[in-house]
Amino acid sequence: MNMFTKFFVCVVVALAAAQCEAASVQDVKANAFLVKFNKWVKGKELQLKNSVKHAAEELKELEQSLVKNAHENLLESVTKVEQDLATWESHIPKNCYGSAFAKLQGMKKTSAADFFHCTNLTKAVADVGTILSKVADMTVTVLELCEEVLSGVEECKPYVSTKGMKCIQGYVLKVIKDFKTDLPLLKDYFTEVVTAGKDLKAQVESCLHPSKAKLNEELTTLLTSLHSCSV
């Protein structure tokens, strides 16, 4: 092998080695990008799933709180009358007190039944139940959407190239925008949760006031009859 041939072979080998090294570096960069992208998307997936569950939990807590507070509010006047009558029990004829006490218990049961069976309230509670039943489906939707996001980046191959890097930049910015708005397919769910909460509050109020007004009228009648019984 003459000198020129040896030199040529060395150049070819050197170029091949350089190309291999460059390809290796590109592979490392591409893998690093994929690892980072996957970790980022999985983090967003967890955040969205938690948001879906948290929204449902808050709605359920709101329902329980509104109904509990309304029930206590409804019976507040009866409780006060019970306590006051108990304070002055010794000054009220036994038969009159016993009759009044029994009627008070009946009023509490009837008023509570009227409130809890109010058509508007039962419908609002049913609507809340429907939304809560969607949580499992919504978490699956989040998973599917994130899987689509992960697979979509494949369109940018080869990643470590001028065209690939430009594609990645545009794709990542699009995904950031989608995640910022909780992804279009989840917006309806979060809107439903907010609307259901507002509607529930309105219906609790609409059912509470008539029941409370009726109960207060009955209490006035009871106290009037108790006075007549005692004299």
PyMOL commands that set and color helices and strands:
alter all, ss='L'
color gray80, all
select helices_A, chain A and resi 3-87+89-91+94-116+119-132+135-156+162-180+184-230
alter helices_A, ss='H'
color red, helices_A
deselect
rebuild
show_as cartoon
